[in-house]
Amino acid sequence: MNNLLTSLPDHIDHEQVEELLSQPNVKIERILSKGQTSPETGWYDQEENEWVVVLQGAGEITFEDGDKVRLQPGDYINIPAHRRHKVSWTDPENVTVWLAVFYP
């Protein structure tokens, strides 16, 4: 048995992505961040849909059209394929634990 909220590092130099499951039509990742954001230029433009939930900490996703969504523990969002987005803020004081599910 594993736990998504254990083995969290105290210090994170860069966002950490751990693939938990990968099958032909679905991929699940645990993402850890602590103050990290996406690069200033460029956007995520994914081939698949992404359902993401914040389990701990907090983060903000900004979309190319200007929409922003702030996520707290328990909040989730579904990002359709090719909706360009980036992580514009994560809690700099606490580790943010994201669970991301990618699917067709």
Helices and strands as residue ranges (DSSP letters): E 16-23, E 26-33, E 49-56, E 59-63, E 68-71, E 76-79, E 85-90, E 96-103
